[in-house]
Amino acid sequence: MPLTAAKCAKPRQPDELRTKPEDPRTVLLGQLAEGMRAALAAGDVEAARIAHETIGRLLGALGADAAGVIDLAAERSRRGG
């Protein structure tokens, strides 16, 4: 059976998740949430409590909207190193 144009794959636009690096805080929050879920499923309430507390601290931290990014080379130069 010959392939028709309708069965061919359509060209895709660049996947934004692959072209734009994800915010490290967002990644960490997702990992902590998954770890908390797994800890609760395993019955480890203490580990779940710690993950929950850490999530709260990350969300409540100053600058949680945009974590500060520094230029390491400039900072080393400024410090004389």
N, C-alpha and C positions, 0 to 999 in steps of 0.2 A: 504494500500500500504506500503510495508516494506521499511525502509530507506536503502539506499545503501551508500557505502563509499564515493561516489562522492558528496552526499548531506550533509555529516557531516561537521561540522565546522573544519577549519584547525587551528592547534595550532599557536598562535601568539608569536612574539618576544616581550620582554618588551617594552612598549611605552616610548620613550625617554622623552616625555613631562611629563610623570608621575614619571620617575625615576630621572630626572635632574631638580633641581629647576631653574626656569626662572629668569633671571637677573631683579632685581627690577626696574631699569631704563627702560628696555624694556616694562615691564608691565605698568609702569606709562605713558610712551609715548603712548602706545596703548589706555589707558583710556582717556588721554587728547585728542587724535585724535578723539575718539568716542564722547567725550563731545563737542568738537568743531563742529563736524558734526551735532550733535543734536541741538546745539545752533543756528547754521545757519539755520537748517530746521525750527526752531521755530521763526526765525527772530530776535534772540538776538545777534546782531552784537557785542556788547560790551563784552559779555561772550566769544564769539568766538575769539575776538581780544586778550583777556587775555590768553585763552588757547593756541593760536598761539604763543604769546610772551613767554609763559612758555616752550613750546616745543622748541623754538629757544634757550632759555637759557640753557635747559638741553642738547641739542645737542652741544652747543658751550662751555659748561663748561669744565674746565681743568679736565682731567681724565675721560672724557665721555666714553672712550673705556672700562675702568675698574674702577668702583667705588671703593674707598678705603674701606677696611673692617678691623676693628680693633677687637682685643681680649679684650672684656670689662673687664674681670677679671684681665688681665695683666695691662690694663690701670688704673684700680682702685688701684691696688697694687702699680704701679709706682707713682700715685698721693698721696699715703699714706692713701687711704680710703678703 
